[in-house]
Amino acid sequence: MLATQIYDSPNDTLPCLIVHGLFGSGRNWGAIAKRMSQARRVVTVDMRNHGESPHLPTHSYEDLAGDLAEVIENHGGPMDVIGHSMGGKAAMTLALMQPDLVHRLIVADIAPVAYTHSQSQFIEAMNAVDLSKVTRRSEAAEQLAAQGVEPALQSFFTQSLDLGAKRWRYNLGALEAEMPKILGFPDIDASFDGPTLFLTGSESDYVRPEHRPRIKALFPASRFAKLPGAGHWLHADKPKGFIAAAETFLSA
């Protein structure tokens, strides 16, 4: 069972599940979840092999969708679902495999296609950090910097560093082994007819015009919106704009 964080709401509106991307955690979405909980209950998760959730040998999107289905069912489902990047692919897979569990779907800056930009270099960088010498996150950040990791990602990765146990809260071995599946997207003979928003950053190239036929085939009720001035981490770049777009769509 995935680790979850629950943000209760005074309103009895359909709850919303937020699904983070690769190397993220539910805690990364805490500020957005808290703000959105003014209108509805919000549940954030740590995906398998991340955060406080179980470390397991597999990391396929079918596996991730099954994990999300269990969370939704335990909360009485269905739910609205927001997924970013890897989490967006997991959310799409869930909607295609078990559409009865998803009411409205927001896919943040990712398409249901295979990508070629591996993230393995970051796994190598984290594995190279000598955690026995680390007593502060800044010391781990310095070691990551020495390997060419940019400052924003140093801060992002070290949020998932357990200083007391001197370990990463990632199953780096499984993520490395399963990277082809993470970059890909499963071939599912289904479509999701529910309302779907593909929300992208205007400065990101993850969702391209040539992806739209595939998106429309799988999600025929999909619509598209861009968040001005935002990149791939659009919720971090423009949190107010992200929340406004999400609330407008979920409340429609």
Secondary structure, 3 states (H helix, E strand, C coil): CCEEEEECCCCCCCCEEEECCCCCCHHHHHHHHHHHCCCCCEEEEECCCECCCCCCCCCCHHHHHHHHHHHHHHCCCCEEEEEECHHHHHHHHHHHHCHHHEEEEEEECCCCCCCCCCCHHHHHHHHHCCHHHCCCHHHHHHHHHHCCCCHHHHHHHHCCEECCCCEECECHHHHHHCHHHHHCCCCCCCCCCCCEEEEEECCCCCCCHHHHHHHHHHCCCEEEEEECCCCCCHHHHCHHHHHHHHHHHHCC
